[in-house]
Amino acid sequence: GYQAIEKQWPKFFTKTSVRNFRPKSIAQLNRGAQYFYDIPELTPYPMAQGGTGTEYFIQVAKTGIRYGWSFEARINDDLDQLMDVVRDFPNMAANTEDRKSLGQIINLATGAPATTFFNAGNNNLGQMKLTRESLLRVQRFLRTKRDAYLGGIIPSGTLQLVVGPALDGLANAILSASRVELTRTDGTKVVTDNPLAGAFEVVVNEKQIGSSWMVTPKPGTTAKSPLWFATLTGYETPDYRYLSNQGKSMGGGDLGPDDGSFDDDSVQYRARHICGAATGDPTLTYASDNTGGATEPTGMPTVADVTYSV
């Protein structure tokens, strides 16, 4: 059942694996947008410019839960009802993965952007309402980012607009419209092609409450992955087991775990899952609390910068 359960984190987290419980470095070599040089005859080839390494770390941890009941509870209740808790272990494992990962980017209680990652220091937190003009501004902001070391524009990959269910309809309406109405510089209006058509993929985080929204690269489409999820090699899926100390029948037959333990007749089940999540490079990310305030990251284009006149 675990494999079939839809999880939210794979929509925008890049998966990796670790070999133990120690922190793993997510090393990134910043090389910029380099190119080949023209080589005159009998002239040595120049060396490529060296990059600067950036390190982020990710670590897994052991999680789990135990559930059990007494012999009396089994007799007094329908065993199928008691077993519903155990059958829900796969859902609990999926919820654990989402909780660990989603907590890196949103406040799980309010849905607001997580300020440990989206903040002024990372230059990726704003307050714009979700509108066509806002997305045009964010698109230019992220797609014109330059490498801090060598100056080349950083390929942004496929950009995803991540929203919760509250903004699902609005996000799709903005991006799916084939034609939009624009205002000329003289104040008259004209209908033209939607400048955002195909610019973003809408991803709905079904577990995100509130009306915040964010833009991140699609996993696997850029070298600067901002979000990471890790599993432990050899323990990628949850482990489920029961306490098998019920003894044997006096007649020599085996007893099932639901017959209870030898010592106290209890029936106990346990689940274990090992995983972890972390944030990486914030360069190609942006999040808004959707309050409509004026605070935006340094370098964010203005509405005038992205207004199209026709």
Disulfide bonds with the S-S distance in Angstrom:
none
